[in-house]
Structure formats: structure tokens, C-alpha cells
Amino acid sequence: MSDIGHHAPESTRDTMTDGANRLTPRATDASLTTEPVENLRVMADALSRLGFDVITMLARSGLRRHDLDDPDARVPCAALQQLLGAAYAERARPNLAAHMASVVPIGAFPLLDYLIVTADTVGGALEQLERYFSLVTAPCTLKVVVEEESTRLLVNAADNPFIAQFQTSIAVHHLREETNGALRVSHVSLVDPPDDLRDLERLLGCAVHAPAAWNGVEFPRAATRLPLRRRDPVLRRVLEGHAASVAPRQSRSPESIVEAVRSVVVTRLARGLPDVDAVARHLAIAPRTLQRRLAAKGVSYQQVVDDVRRDAAERLLADPSLAVSQIGYLLGFSEPSAFHRAFKRWHDLTPQEYRQTTQRSVAR
């Protein structure tokens, strides 16, 4: 077992630092020399909870703690690597990634976390995690594999032991918390051996197989049926709640085909932009009939979708906890640049400019 004051041997510290050095993806062009501040904020807060002098470590990168609070801010890609390198230099704690994951609270990644914990079961939470993981800028991908007797969460960490340990650990801790401690994990699998196997097994409350052929977590099939303790308080506000933005229109013409299409589109945007065929199936009419009825109202299907996106964007930009890039994802835009172009067409302002203007108006 290890404690916070334990110093790893030089070779171990070198291995841990190598993991930190690979944490931030290498930029491939000038537009990728910065990244959203979210990951840096979460890691900095975790290190602070573990007793590290984060203020000083950030200052070495020319950053202040309050610089991390703007959801739309960007920082140099090297900042996260520098922060973790400074942490290892200050105190070489074995299994640092897992210890950091153990103190990251649910809600640190607001949108992703609440999409997960508002699912009905552990299995549903894993599906949400796989579906929406691209909302965060982690240098890894996740895949859920369902087998006859077990379910695996695979972490493709691209030869990054720090991220592999962090992602597997945070999944175990958060899902166990959301099942009130009832979750049983078959084992955690890591390609790279941890710094201290006994410490990691104690921290995760399960066996750790390392070195192994894959990174991730294996759950017994019964565990995926466990119910989660929460139901939708934040997700409903963020995703389903923005349907309230169309409520005034519904009062004018509750039976309108336009309003029926709006209602279907607004509840499906976060799962990807629905095409006209999907909406027609939901309304139990033929696609051509739907298009003809919309045309009779003087609008096209694309115009209705555009209108829904504009209304929802305006409402979601009023929520300061959401980054502009996350809002674009929720509205079905494949790239942030596509959301920026659409919003500029709607308001002749960028989303950030609109948010700042609105906040100043509210303050006055």
C-alpha cells in the first residue's frame, strides 16, 4: 500500500512521466495548437483535492485558476502535459491517474456525466458513455462489447497508460457511486502494469489484470441490469428542457403539422439530426405527405429544422455551464465550424458574441 508522501523509484517516476507526456495529442496544424479548457480544469481540480500546489503549477504555464472557469476558453495543448509533469515533479505518487479519477466528482464533465447517470441501468449508462464520449476532448475512444456472460468497456488509449488508468478508474468509481455501492466489477484490465498493483486493487475494489491484452473494465452481465439512483434532473433541463423554447408557438397552433415536426426534431437532436423519413415514421405518415403538408404551410422540412436549432441554440447559450462546442454537438452539427456558420447566418454574430451580449444585457 502507498501513501501520498511515498516517492517512487526514479525508473517508476520516468514511466509515469512518460504517460503524462503522451496525454495531450500532438497538433497536426496551427488550428490544433490549443484545446478546450475542460480537461485541464478537471485535472487541476483533482490534483488540488489530492493536496498538490496547483496554483503554482498553473502559474508556470502562465495560467491562473480562474482562467479555467470559462467553458469556451482554450489553452495550449502543452498546458495539460506541463501540469501533470509538474505534479510528478512535486510528488511522485504511484497510480496518480487512478487517485485523480477517484476524486473527480460526477458533474465535472457536466453534459457527458449527466447523459450517463440519468440512464435507467448500468448497461444504459455504458451505452450513453460510448455514444456521447466524443463530447469531451480525451485522447482515447471507448467501445462497449456485450458478450453472453459479461459486458466490457474497452478503452483505446493509443499507448497512453495514464489515460487508460484514468478512464477505467473513473468509470468504476462513478458507476459504483450511482448504484449506491452495489456494482460488482469482474476485473479491470490494463496493458501496462500499474506502479503499485495492491494500491490500485484497493482503490478500485476489484482485481486488476496487468499486463493484459486490452485496457478497460469487465462487468458481469447481472451488473449491467442494476438500476441507477438518479433520474434526469439535469439532463431534462439541458436536453429535454429546451423543448420549452417552442412552447409559445405550440399555444398558437397546437395541432399544426409544423409544431408536430418541431416537437419530434427537438427531442432527437442530441442523438443526431433526424431526416425527414425518420420524422415521418414517428408521425405515422408518408414522407411525401409530410413534405406536402409542410409546403402547404409555406415551409420546408429543412426550414423547420433550422428554426428548431436556432431557438434551442439561443436557449442553451444562456446556460453558462455549457461550452459552445457542446451546444453545437447537441444541435446535431458535426463540426463546431458548421454551428458557427449557421449561427452567424441567424444572428450575424458568433455564438460567443451572442452569449456575451446576452450576459451583458442580463447584468444591466
C-alpha positions as CSV (number, residue, x, y, z in Angstrom):
1,M,0.0,0.0,0.0
2,S,1.2,3.5,-0.7
3,D,0.5,6.9,0.7
4,I,0.6,10.5,-0.6
5,G,4.1,11.1,0.7
6,H,5.6,7.9,-0.9
7,H,8.2,8.6,-3.6
8,A,8.5,6.1,-6.4
9,P,11.9,5.0,-7.6
10,E,13.5,7.0,-10.4
11,S,12.6,4.4,-13.1
12,T,9.0,4.4,-11.9
13,R,8.8,8.2,-12.0
14,D,10.2,8.1,-15.5
15,T,7.5,5.7,-16.6
16,M,4.7,7.8,-15.0
17,T,6.1,11.0,-16.6
18,D,6.1,9.3,-20.0
19,G,2.4,8.6,-19.5
20,A,1.8,12.3,-18.8
21,N,3.9,13.3,-21.8
22,R,1.6,11.3,-24.1
23,L,-1.6,12.7,-22.5
24,T,-2.1,15.6,-24.9
25,P,-2.5,14.7,-28.6
26,R,0.2,16.2,-30.9
27,A,-1.1,19.1,-33.0
28,T,-1.2,18.4,-36.7
29,D,-1.7,22.0,-37.9
30,A,-1.9,25.5,-36.5
31,S,-5.6,25.3,-35.7
32,L,-4.9,22.4,-33.3
33,T,-2.3,24.1,-31.1
34,T,-5.0,24.8,-28.5
35,E,-7.7,22.7,-27.0
36,P,-10.8,23.3,-24.8
37,V,-10.0,24.2,-21.2
38,E,-12.3,21.5,-19.8
39,N,-9.7,18.7,-19.4
40,L,-7.2,21.0,-17.8
41,R,-9.8,22.2,-15.3
42,V,-10.9,18.7,-14.3
43,M,-7.3,17.5,-13.9
44,A,-6.3,20.7,-12.0
45,D,-9.2,20.3,-9.6
46,A,-8.4,16.6,-9.0
47,L,-4.7,17.4,-8.2
48,S,-5.9,20.2,-5.8
49,R,-8.1,17.7,-4.0
50,L,-5.1,15.4,-3.6
51,G,-3.1,18.2,-1.9
52,F,-0.9,19.4,-4.8
53,D,0.0,23.1,-5.2
54,V,-2.0,23.6,-8.3
55,I,-1.8,27.4,-8.2
56,T,1.9,27.4,-8.5
57,M,1.9,24.6,-11.1
58,L,-0.5,26.5,-13.3
59,A,1.5,29.7,-12.9
60,R,4.4,28.0,-14.6
61,S,2.3,27.7,-17.7
62,G,1.2,31.4,-17.4
63,L,-2.3,30.4,-16.2
64,R,-4.4,31.4,-13.2
65,R,-7.0,29.2,-11.6
66,H,-9.9,31.4,-12.7
67,D,-8.7,31.2,-16.3
68,L,-10.1,27.6,-16.3
69,D,-13.7,28.6,-15.4
70,D,-14.8,29.9,-18.9
71,P,-16.3,26.9,-20.7
72,D,-15.4,28.4,-24.1
73,A,-11.8,29.2,-23.2
74,R,-8.9,27.4,-25.0
75,V,-5.4,26.6,-23.7
76,P,-2.2,25.4,-25.3
77,C,-2.2,21.7,-25.9
78,A,1.0,21.5,-23.9
79,A,-0.6,23.0,-20.8
80,L,-2.1,19.7,-19.6
81,Q,1.2,17.9,-20.2
82,Q,3.0,20.6,-18.2
83,L,0.6,20.4,-15.3
84,L,0.9,16.6,-15.0
85,G,4.7,16.8,-15.3
86,A,4.8,19.4,-12.5
87,A,2.6,17.1,-10.4
88,Y,5.0,14.2,-10.8
89,A,8.0,16.5,-10.0
90,E,6.3,17.8,-6.8
91,R,5.2,14.4,-5.5
92,A,5.7,11.1,-7.4
93,R,2.6,9.3,-6.2
94,P,2.1,5.8,-7.6
95,N,-1.1,5.3,-9.6
96,L,-1.6,9.0,-9.8
97,A,-4.1,8.7,-12.6
98,A,-6.4,6.4,-10.6
99,H,-6.1,8.5,-7.5
100,M,-7.1,11.6,-9.5
101,A,-10.0,9.7,-11.0
102,S,-11.2,8.7,-7.5
103,V,-11.7,12.4,-6.5
104,V,-13.3,13.7,-9.8
105,P,-16.9,14.3,-8.9
106,I,-19.9,13.5,-11.1
107,G,-20.6,16.7,-12.9
108,A,-17.0,17.6,-13.6
109,F,-17.8,17.0,-17.3
110,P,-21.4,18.3,-16.9
111,L,-23.0,17.3,-20.1
112,L,-21.4,13.9,-20.5
113,D,-21.8,13.0,-16.9
114,Y,-25.5,13.7,-16.7
115,L,-26.2,12.0,-20.0
116,I,-24.7,8.9,-18.3
117,V,-26.0,9.0,-14.8
118,T,-29.6,9.7,-15.8
119,A,-29.8,6.4,-17.7
120,D,-32.0,3.7,-16.1
121,T,-29.4,1.0,-15.6
122,V,-25.6,0.4,-15.7
123,G,-26.0,-1.1,-19.1
124,G,-27.8,2.0,-20.3
125,A,-25.1,4.2,-18.8
126,L,-22.4,2.4,-20.6
127,E,-24.3,2.8,-23.9
128,Q,-24.6,6.6,-23.2
129,L,-20.9,6.8,-22.4
130,E,-20.0,5.2,-25.7
131,R,-22.4,7.3,-27.7
132,Y,-21.6,10.7,-26.2
133,F,-17.9,10.3,-25.2
134,S,-16.9,12.5,-28.1
135,L,-18.3,15.4,-26.2
136,V,-15.0,15.6,-24.3
137,T,-11.6,16.0,-25.8
138,A,-10.0,12.9,-24.4
139,P,-7.1,11.3,-26.4
140,C,-8.9,8.0,-26.4
141,T,-12.0,6.2,-27.7
142,L,-14.4,3.9,-25.9
143,K,-16.3,0.8,-27.1
144,V,-18.9,-1.3,-25.3
145,V,-18.8,-5.1,-26.1
146,V,-21.7,-7.2,-24.9
147,E,-21.0,-10.9,-24.5
148,E,-23.0,-13.8,-23.2
149,E,-21.8,-13.6,-19.6
150,S,-20.2,-10.2,-19.4
151,T,-20.0,-6.7,-20.8
152,R,-16.7,-5.0,-21.4
153,L,-15.9,-1.3,-21.6
154,L,-12.8,-1.1,-23.9
155,V,-10.5,1.9,-23.6
156,N,-8.5,2.5,-26.7
157,A,-5.8,4.8,-25.2
158,A,-3.3,4.7,-28.1
159,D,-0.3,3.5,-25.9
160,N,-1.1,6.0,-23.1
161,P,-1.0,4.2,-19.7
162,F,-2.0,7.4,-17.8
163,I,-5.3,7.9,-19.8
164,A,-6.0,4.1,-19.8
165,Q,-5.8,4.1,-16.0
166,F,-7.7,7.3,-15.6
167,Q,-10.6,6.3,-17.8
168,T,-11.1,2.8,-16.4
169,S,-10.9,4.1,-12.8
170,I,-13.4,7.0,-13.3
171,A,-15.9,4.6,-14.9
172,V,-15.7,2.2,-11.9
173,H,-15.9,4.9,-9.3
174,H,-18.8,6.8,-10.9
175,L,-20.9,3.8,-11.8
176,R,-20.4,2.3,-8.3
177,E,-21.5,5.6,-6.8
178,E,-24.6,5.7,-8.9
179,T,-25.6,2.2,-7.8
180,N,-25.1,3.1,-4.1
181,G,-22.1,0.8,-3.9
182,A,-23.9,-2.2,-5.3
183,L,-21.9,-2.5,-8.5
184,R,-19.6,-5.5,-8.8
185,V,-16.8,-5.4,-11.3
186,S,-15.3,-8.6,-12.6
187,H,-11.9,-7.0,-13.1
188,V,-10.0,-4.1,-14.6
189,S,-7.6,-4.9,-17.4
190,L,-4.5,-2.8,-18.2
191,V,-2.0,-3.3,-20.9
192,D,0.7,-1.5,-18.8
193,P,1.3,-2.7,-15.2
194,P,0.4,-0.1,-12.6
195,D,3.0,1.4,-10.3
196,D,1.5,-0.4,-7.3
197,L,-0.9,-3.3,-8.0
198,R,-2.1,-3.7,-4.4
199,D,-2.8,0.0,-4.1
200,L,-4.8,0.1,-7.4
201,E,-6.8,-3.0,-6.4
202,R,-7.7,-1.4,-3.1
203,L,-8.7,1.8,-4.7
204,L,-10.9,0.2,-7.4
205,G,-12.3,-2.6,-5.1
206,C,-11.7,-5.3,-7.7
207,A,-9.0,-7.4,-9.3
208,V,-6.6,-5.8,-11.7
209,H,-5.2,-7.9,-14.6
210,A,-1.9,-6.4,-15.8
211,P,-0.1,-6.7,-18.1
212,A,-3.1,-7.7,-20.3
213,A,-4.1,-7.6,-23.9
214,W,-6.6,-4.7,-23.5
215,N,-7.5,-1.7,-21.4
216,G,-10.8,-1.4,-19.8
217,V,-13.4,-2.8,-17.4
218,E,-15.3,-6.1,-17.4
219,F,-18.7,-6.3,-15.7
220,P,-20.7,-9.4,-15.0
221,R,-23.9,-9.5,-17.1
222,A,-26.1,-9.1,-14.0
223,A,-24.3,-5.9,-13.0
224,T,-25.5,-4.2,-16.2
225,R,-29.1,-4.6,-15.0
226,L,-28.5,-2.7,-11.8
227,P,-30.7,0.5,-11.6
228,L,-29.0,3.8,-11.2
229,R,-30.1,6.0,-8.3
230,R,-30.8,9.2,-10.3
231,R,-33.4,10.2,-12.8
232,D,-32.9,13.2,-15.2
233,P,-32.8,16.4,-13.1
234,V,-30.0,18.0,-15.1
235,L,-30.3,16.2,-18.4
236,R,-34.0,17.1,-18.6
237,R,-33.0,20.8,-18.0
238,V,-30.2,20.7,-20.6
239,L,-31.6,18.4,-23.3
240,E,-35.3,17.9,-23.0
241,G,-35.9,21.2,-21.1
242,H,-35.0,23.3,-24.1
243,A,-38.2,22.0,-25.8
244,A,-39.8,24.7,-23.6
245,S,-38.4,27.2,-26.1
246,V,-41.1,26.1,-28.6
247,A,-43.9,26.2,-26.0
248,P,-45.2,29.7,-27.0
249,R,-45.6,28.5,-30.6
250,Q,-47.5,25.4,-29.5
251,S,-50.1,27.6,-27.8
252,R,-50.8,29.4,-31.0
253,S,-51.5,26.2,-33.0
254,P,-51.2,23.0,-31.0
255,E,-52.4,20.7,-33.8
256,S,-50.2,22.3,-36.6
257,I,-48.1,19.9,-38.6
258,V,-45.3,22.3,-38.2
259,E,-45.4,22.1,-34.4
260,A,-45.7,18.3,-34.6
261,V,-42.5,18.2,-36.6
262,R,-40.8,20.7,-34.3
263,S,-41.6,18.5,-31.3
264,V,-40.1,15.4,-32.9
265,V,-37.0,17.2,-34.0
266,V,-36.3,19.0,-30.7
267,T,-36.3,15.7,-28.8
268,R,-34.0,13.9,-31.2
269,L,-31.3,16.5,-32.0
270,A,-28.8,15.2,-29.4
271,R,-28.9,11.7,-31.0
272,G,-28.1,13.1,-34.4
273,L,-30.1,15.2,-36.8
274,P,-33.2,13.2,-37.8
275,D,-34.0,13.1,-41.5
276,V,-37.5,13.7,-43.0
277,D,-38.1,9.9,-43.3
278,A,-37.5,9.3,-39.6
279,V,-39.8,12.1,-38.6
280,A,-42.5,10.9,-41.0
281,R,-42.3,7.4,-39.5
282,H,-42.7,8.9,-36.0
283,L,-45.8,10.8,-37.1
284,A,-47.1,7.7,-38.9
285,I,-47.4,9.4,-42.3
286,A,-45.6,9.0,-45.6
287,P,-42.5,11.3,-46.2
288,R,-44.1,12.8,-49.3
289,T,-47.3,13.5,-47.4
290,L,-45.3,15.2,-44.7
291,Q,-43.4,17.4,-47.2
292,R,-46.6,18.3,-49.0
293,R,-48.4,19.3,-45.7
294,L,-45.4,21.4,-44.7
295,A,-45.3,23.1,-48.1
296,A,-49.0,23.9,-47.7
297,K,-47.9,25.9,-44.6
298,G,-45.3,27.7,-46.6
299,V,-42.2,26.0,-45.1
300,S,-39.9,23.1,-45.9
301,Y,-38.6,20.4,-43.6
302,Q,-35.1,22.0,-43.6
303,Q,-36.6,25.3,-42.6
304,V,-38.4,23.8,-39.6
305,V,-35.1,22.1,-38.5
306,D,-33.2,25.3,-38.9
307,D,-35.9,27.1,-36.8
308,V,-35.7,24.5,-34.1
309,R,-31.9,24.7,-34.0
310,R,-31.9,28.5,-33.8
311,D,-34.4,28.5,-30.9
312,A,-32.6,25.8,-29.0
313,A,-29.2,27.4,-29.6
314,E,-30.4,30.7,-28.1
315,R,-31.8,28.9,-25.0
316,L,-28.7,26.7,-24.5
317,L,-26.3,29.6,-24.8
318,A,-27.9,31.1,-21.8
319,D,-26.6,28.2,-19.7
320,P,-23.0,29.2,-18.7
321,S,-22.0,25.7,-17.9
322,L,-22.1,24.5,-21.5
323,A,-19.3,25.2,-23.9
324,V,-20.3,26.4,-27.4
325,S,-18.7,23.3,-28.9
326,Q,-21.0,21.1,-26.8
327,I,-24.1,23.1,-27.8
328,G,-23.2,22.6,-31.4
329,Y,-23.0,18.9,-30.8
330,L,-26.3,18.8,-29.1
331,L,-27.9,20.5,-32.0
332,G,-26.7,17.9,-34.5
333,F,-23.8,19.8,-36.1
334,S,-21.0,17.5,-37.0
335,E,-18.3,20.2,-36.6
336,P,-18.1,23.4,-34.5
337,S,-17.4,25.4,-37.6
338,A,-20.7,24.3,-39.1
339,F,-22.5,25.6,-36.0
340,H,-20.6,28.9,-36.1
341,R,-21.6,29.4,-39.8
342,A,-25.3,28.6,-39.1
343,F,-25.4,30.9,-36.0
344,K,-23.7,33.7,-37.9
345,R,-26.4,33.4,-40.6
346,W,-29.1,33.6,-37.9
347,H,-27.8,36.5,-35.9
348,D,-24.9,38.0,-37.7
349,L,-22.9,37.2,-34.5
350,T,-20.8,34.2,-33.5
351,P,-22.2,32.1,-30.7
352,Q,-19.6,33.5,-28.3
353,E,-20.5,37.1,-29.2
354,Y,-24.2,36.3,-28.8
355,R,-23.6,34.8,-25.3
356,Q,-21.5,37.8,-24.2
357,T,-24.1,40.3,-25.5
358,T,-26.9,38.4,-23.7
359,Q,-25.0,38.2,-20.4
360,R,-24.3,41.9,-20.5
361,S,-28.0,42.6,-21.1
362,V,-29.0,40.4,-18.2
363,A,-26.4,42.1,-15.9
364,R,-27.8,45.5,-16.8
